Amino acid sequence: MERFLRRVAVIGGVRIPFCRSNTFYADLSNLDMMTGALNALVDNYNLKGLHIDEVVGGAVVTHSKDFNLTREAVLGTRLAASTPGITMMQACGTSLQGALGSAAKIASGEIDCAIAVGSDTTSDAPIVISKKLAQRLTKMSLQKSTLDKFKVFRGFSPAELIPKPPSVAEPRTGLSMGEHAELMAQVWDITRADQDAFALESHIKAAEAYRSGYMDDLVVPFSGVFRDNNIREDATLEKLASLKTAFEKSAHGTLTAANSTPLTDGAAAVLLASEDWAAKRGLPVLAYLTYSQAAANDFVGGDGLLMAPTIAVSRMLDRAGLKLQDFDLYEIHEAFAAQVLATLKAWEDPAYCKERLGKAEPLGTIDRAKLNVRGSSIAVGHPFAATGARIVANMAKLLSQEGGRGLISICTAGGMGVAAIMETKDAAELSQAA
């Protein structure tokens, strides 16, 4: 039987407002927020009672009880109970990777529709007890008599009660993501002034997106919150320059709380489908997912923790037969201003492109006027697993309004990167014809 790949339609997405950690969502869990985002998607696209072939996503910071997080969230929504929920995680690329996996199944005909979702909270981070105390408690549960239970605690030390908070360091290096970004800033000579200017631009664009009404159908009220609470409409370069550095305290430090993403709570979801499924339900297609790529680098060996997207994008462009300049819009996740600026410099650098990307010529420069045109993570926040779904939904809306082709790039912990290309129907057809 001959089979053909189908177009993968992005119908649209929605998210709850993103909030700085330990603020408005301090008492909520990943399950609460993921369920909220999914129900908002159900309402926006009239999915109540419908069977969706799969809902895929997860969270980065989770409790052990969240082993089946996505399915539990589905069961808390107004979707049909027959809808499978698949929990997966690839750090900050989680919901984008979830979308890409489902997109491949839609393209092959295995499924007709899917939702990619992500949620994260650092307000509800798991606090782990010491391994020795955990072993004692486990052993105690196996004892039958009270005396034997007490015997388990022979030699007990109060130090065993000290909790172990979640680590923000990379296990292989012992350095935090911010410390790694500082190293990248030094390697690529990214100045504090350039980082602050980039961060300010993100806040200005995001504030305008709200003022213009652009965000009205992308962000839905949740738990009494109506908009992201990290956007600083009153930010100025002078205010940003006055902040102390956050990771490197010496004169070499350049990263601050303002030019880095804050710890954030939130959730986002995006609906994908075949064209036939969308047409049967009267749902317009905003854009199409056409290419994707994941990559990883040797960050332990010095490649740069957040530089893997340079590799993913390069390989994806080769497969698509496109140049870096062949895009009308670029959405590069802003983990740090330094990371975005280092990525752009790397693509322009002949030595990096030859040695790391295997290119005879550099990928070149992009038009910065096309980059993150409605603001991005520095301004709106970054709930790790939710960012991919936020960006896909935003890119789909932008393309539906402006047409053309968009490139998505997301860096992740562990020296990984995920990239994708989205296009309107006309742009996709032109690509196929070429």
C-alpha positions in Angstrom: 0.0 0.0 0.0 1.5 3.3 -1.1 1.4 6.0 1.7 2.0 9.7 1.5 3.1 12.2 4.2 0.3 14.6 5.1 0.7 18.2 6.0 0.7 18.9 9.8 -1.6 21.8 10.6 -1.1 24.0 13.7 -4.7 25.0 14.6 -3.6 27.3 17.4 -2.6 27.4 21.1 -3.3 29.0 24.4 -1.6 29.5 27.7 -2.3 30.8 31.1 -0.4 33.9 32.2 3.1 33.2 33.2 4.0 34.4 36.8 7.3 34.8 38.6 8.0 31.9 41.0 6.5 32.2 44.4 4.0 34.9 43.4 0.4 34.3 42.2 0.7 30.6 41.5 2.7 29.7 44.7 0.0 27.3 45.9 -0.6 25.6 42.6 0.8 22.4 41.2 1.9 21.4 37.7 -1.3 19.4 37.5 -3.4 22.4 38.3 -1.8 24.6 35.7 -1.6 22.0 33.0 -5.2 21.1 33.5 -6.0 24.8 33.3 -4.2 25.3 30.0 -5.8 22.2 28.5 -9.3 23.3 29.5 -8.6 26.7 28.0 -7.7 25.0 24.7 -10.8 22.9 24.9 -12.9 26.1 25.2 -11.1 28.0 22.5 -11.5 25.3 19.9 -14.8 23.7 21.0 -13.2 20.4 21.9 -15.5 19.5 24.8 -16.2 15.8 24.8 -14.0 15.1 21.8 -11.5 12.3 21.6 -8.0 13.6 20.9 -5.6 11.0 19.6 -2.9 12.0 22.0 -1.9 14.7 24.4 1.9 14.8 24.9 4.0 16.8 27.3 5.2 17.1 30.8 7.1 19.2 33.3 10.8 19.6 34.2 10.5 20.2 37.9 8.2 17.4 39.2 7.3 15.4 42.2 7.3 11.6 42.2 3.5 11.6 42.3 3.5 13.2 38.9 4.7 10.1 37.1 1.6 10.2 35.0 1.1 13.9 34.9 -0.2 14.4 31.4 -2.8 11.7 31.6 -4.0 12.9 35.0 -4.3 16.4 33.5 -6.4 15.0 30.6 -8.7 13.3 33.1 -9.2 16.6 34.8 -10.3 18.3 31.5 -13.5 18.3 29.4 -11.9 16.1 26.8 -13.1 12.6 26.3 -11.7 10.2 28.9 -10.6 8.0 26.0 -7.9 10.6 25.2 -4.4 9.2 26.0 -2.0 11.3 27.9 1.7 10.7 27.4 4.2 12.2 29.8 7.7 13.1 28.4 10.4 15.6 29.1 13.3 17.2 27.3 14.1 20.1 29.6 13.2 23.4 28.1 12.4 21.8 24.7 9.7 19.5 26.2 6.5 20.8 24.7 8.2 21.6 21.3 9.6 18.1 21.2 6.1 16.8 22.2 4.6 18.7 19.3 7.2 17.4 16.8 6.7 13.8 17.9 3.0 14.1 17.4 3.5 15.9 14.1 5.4 13.0 12.7 2.5 10.7 13.6 0.0 13.0 12.0 2.1 13.2 8.9 2.4 9.4 8.6 -1.4 8.9 9.2 -1.0 7.1 12.5 -3.1 9.8 14.2 -5.3 12.7 13.1 -5.0 15.2 15.9 -2.8 15.9 19.0 -2.2 18.4 21.7 1.3 19.3 22.9 1.4 20.7 26.4 3.9 21.8 29.1 3.7 23.0 32.6 6.3 24.0 35.2 6.5 25.5 38.7 9.5 26.2 40.8 7.2 27.4 43.5 6.2 23.8 44.2 9.6 22.2 43.8 10.2 18.8 45.4 12.2 18.9 48.6 14.0 15.6 49.0 15.1 14.0 52.4 18.5 12.6 52.8 19.2 9.1 51.3 20.1 7.7 54.8 16.8 8.9 56.3 14.9 7.5 53.3 16.5 4.2 53.8 15.7 4.2 57.5 12.0 5.0 56.8 11.8 2.3 54.2 13.3 -0.2 56.6 11.0 0.9 59.4 8.0 0.2 57.3 9.0 -3.4 57.0 9.2 -3.9 60.8 6.3 -5.4 62.7 6.9 -4.5 66.3 7.2 -1.0 67.7 10.5 -1.9 69.3 11.9 -3.1 66.0 10.7 0.1 64.4 12.6 2.2 67.0 15.7 0.0 66.5 15.9 1.2 62.9 16.9 4.7 64.2 19.9 3.5 66.2 22.8 5.8 65.4 20.4 8.5 64.0 22.0 11.9 63.4 20.0 15.2 63.3 22.0 15.9 60.1 19.8 13.3 58.4 16.9 15.7 58.7 18.5 18.4 56.6 16.4 18.5 53.3 18.0 18.5 49.9 16.5 21.3 47.7 16.4 20.8 44.0 19.8 21.4 42.3 20.0 24.1 39.6 23.5 22.9 38.6 24.3 20.7 35.6 25.3 17.3 37.0 28.3 16.9 34.7 29.9 20.3 35.5 28.4 21.4 38.8 27.8 24.8 37.2 24.3 26.5 37.0 22.9 27.4 33.6 23.6 31.0 34.4 27.2 30.3 35.1 27.5 28.4 31.8 25.9 31.4 30.0 28.5 33.6 31.6 31.2 31.4 30.1 29.5 31.7 26.7 29.4 35.5 27.0 33.1 35.5 27.7 33.9 33.2 24.8 31.8 35.2 22.4 32.6 38.7 23.8 29.0 39.5 24.6 29.0 42.8 26.5 26.7 43.7 29.4 25.4 46.7 27.4 24.4 44.5 24.5 22.6 42.1 26.8 20.8 44.8 28.6 19.7 46.4 25.3 18.4 43.0 24.0 16.5 42.4 27.3 14.9 45.9 27.2 13.8 45.2 23.6 12.0 42.0 24.8 10.1 43.9 27.5 9.1 46.7 25.1 7.8 44.2 22.5 5.9 42.1 25.0 4.3 45.2 26.6 3.2 46.4 23.2 1.8 42.9 22.4 -0.5 43.3 25.3 -1.4 46.9 24.6 -2.3 46.2 21.0 -4.6 43.3 21.9 -2.4 40.8 20.2 -2.2 38.6 23.3 -6.0 38.5 23.9 -6.6 35.1 22.4 -3.2 33.6 23.3 -3.4 34.2 27.1 -6.5 33.3 29.1 -7.2 34.4 32.7 -6.3 31.8 35.3 -6.5 31.7 39.1 -7.3 35.4 39.2 -4.3 36.4 37.0 -4.9 38.1 33.7 -1.4 38.8 32.3 2.2 37.8 32.7 3.6 39.5 35.8 7.3 39.7 34.7 6.9 42.3 31.9 8.5 45.6 32.9 6.8 48.4 31.0 8.9 51.0 32.9 12.2 49.4 32.2 15.1 51.6 31.0 18.7 51.0 30.1 19.7 53.0 33.1 17.6 50.8 35.5 19.0 47.7 33.9 22.6 48.9 34.1 22.2 49.6 37.8 21.6 45.9 38.7 24.3 43.7 40.2 25.5 40.7 38.3 23.8 37.5 39.3 26.2 34.6 38.6 29.7 36.0 38.2 30.5 38.5 40.9 33.9 39.6 39.6 34.5 42.4 37.0 34.0 39.8 34.3 30.4 39.2 35.2 27.7 40.4 32.7 24.5 38.5 33.4 21.9 40.0 35.7 18.4 39.2 36.8 17.2 41.6 34.1 18.9 40.1 31.1 18.2 36.5 32.2 14.8 34.7 32.3 13.3 34.6 35.8 12.2 31.4 37.5 8.6 31.2 36.3 5.4 29.2 36.9 2.9 28.5 34.0 1.5 26.2 31.4 0.8 26.3 27.6 -0.9 24.0 25.1 -1.1 23.8 21.3 -3.4 21.9 19.0 -2.1 20.0 15.9 -4.1 18.1 13.3 -4.4 16.8 9.8 -6.0 19.2 7.3 -9.0 16.8 7.0 -9.6 16.7 10.7 -9.5 20.4 11.0 -11.8 20.9 8.0 -14.4 18.5 9.4 -14.6 20.6 12.5 -14.5 24.0 10.8 -11.2 24.9 12.4 -9.0 27.2 10.3 -5.3 26.3 9.9 -3.0 29.0 11.1 0.3 27.4 9.8 2.1 24.1 9.1 4.9 22.4 10.9 7.2 21.3 8.0 10.7 20.5 9.4 12.3 19.8 12.7 15.6 18.8 14.2 17.2 18.0 17.6 20.9 18.1 18.4 23.3 17.9 21.3 26.9 19.0 21.8 29.9 18.3 24.0 29.2 21.1 26.5 31.4 19.3 29.1 34.2 19.6 26.7 33.7 23.3 26.1 31.2 23.5 23.3 28.8 25.8 25.3 25.9 24.5 27.2 23.3 26.5 25.3 24.9 26.4 21.8 23.4 23.1 20.5 20.6 24.9 18.6 23.2 26.3 16.3 23.8 22.6 15.2 20.1 21.7 15.1 19.3 24.7 12.9 22.2 24.1 10.6 21.2 20.4 10.0 17.6 21.4 9.6 18.4 24.0 7.0 20.4 21.4 5.0 17.4 19.0 4.9 15.0 21.8 4.0 17.2 23.2 1.3 17.0 26.7 2.9 19.4 29.4 4.0 19.3 31.1 7.4 18.0 34.2 5.7 15.0 32.5 4.0 12.7 33.3 6.9 10.2 36.0 7.5 10.2 35.5 11.3 12.6 34.0 13.9 11.6 32.8 17.4 14.7 32.1 19.4 14.0 31.2 23.0 15.6 33.8 25.3 17.0 31.7 28.2 19.5 34.6 28.5 20.2 37.6 26.3 23.8 36.4 26.2 22.7 33.0 24.8 20.7 34.5 22.0 23.5 36.9 21.1 26.1 34.1 21.2 23.9 32.0 18.9 23.7 34.8 16.4 27.4 35.4 16.5 28.2 31.7 16.0 26.1 31.6 12.8 28.1 34.6 11.6 31.5 33.1 12.5 33.5 31.4 9.7 35.6 29.3 12.1 32.7 28.1 14.3 30.6 27.2 11.2 33.5 25.3 9.7 34.7 23.5 12.8 31.4 22.8 14.6 28.8 22.9 11.8 31.0 21.5 8.9 30.2 24.5 6.7 32.5 26.0 4.1 30.8 29.4 4.7 29.1 30.9 7.7 25.3 30.7 7.9 25.3 34.5 8.1 23.3 37.2 9.6 19.6 37.4 10.2 17.4 40.6 10.1 17.0 41.4 13.8 13.8 43.2 13.0 12.3 39.8 12.4 13.4 38.3 15.7 11.1 37.7 18.6 8.8 40.4 17.3 6.3 40.1 20.2 8.9 39.7 22.9 10.0 36.4 24.4 11.1 34.6 27.5 13.1 37.4 29.1 10.0 39.5 29.3 7.1 37.0 29.6 8.9 34.4 31.6 10.0 30.8 31.1 8.2 27.9 32.7 10.6 25.4 31.4 8.4 22.7 29.7 5.7 25.3 28.6 8.0 27.5 26.5 7.9 25.3 23.4 4.1 25.3 23.2 4.0 29.1 23.8 6.4 29.7 20.9 4.6 27.4 18.5 1.3 29.0 19.2 2.8 32.5 18.9 4.5 31.6 15.6 1.3 30.1 14.2 -0.6 33.3 14.9 2.2 35.5 13.5 2.3 33.5 10.3 -1.5 33.6 10.0 -1.3 37.4 10.1 1.8 38.1 8.1 2.3 35.0 6.0 5.6 33.4 5.0 8.0 31.1 6.9 9.2 31.0 10.5 12.2 29.4 12.3 12.0 28.2 15.9 15.1 27.6 18.0 15.1 26.4 21.7 18.1 25.6 23.8 17.9 23.2 26.7 19.8 21.9 29.7 22.2 19.1 29.0 23.7 20.7 26.0 20.7 20.1 23.7 18.7 22.1 21.2 15.4 21.7 19.3 14.5 23.5 16.1 11.5 23.7 13.8 10.2 25.4 10.7 6.7 26.6 10.4 5.1 27.9 7.2 1.8 29.1 5.8 0.3 27.0 3.0 1.6 29.2 0.2 5.1 29.2 1.6 5.0 25.4 2.1 3.8 24.9 -1.5 6.6 27.1 -2.8 9.2 25.1 -0.9 7.8 21.9 -2.4 7.8 23.3 -5.9 11.4 24.5 -5.5 
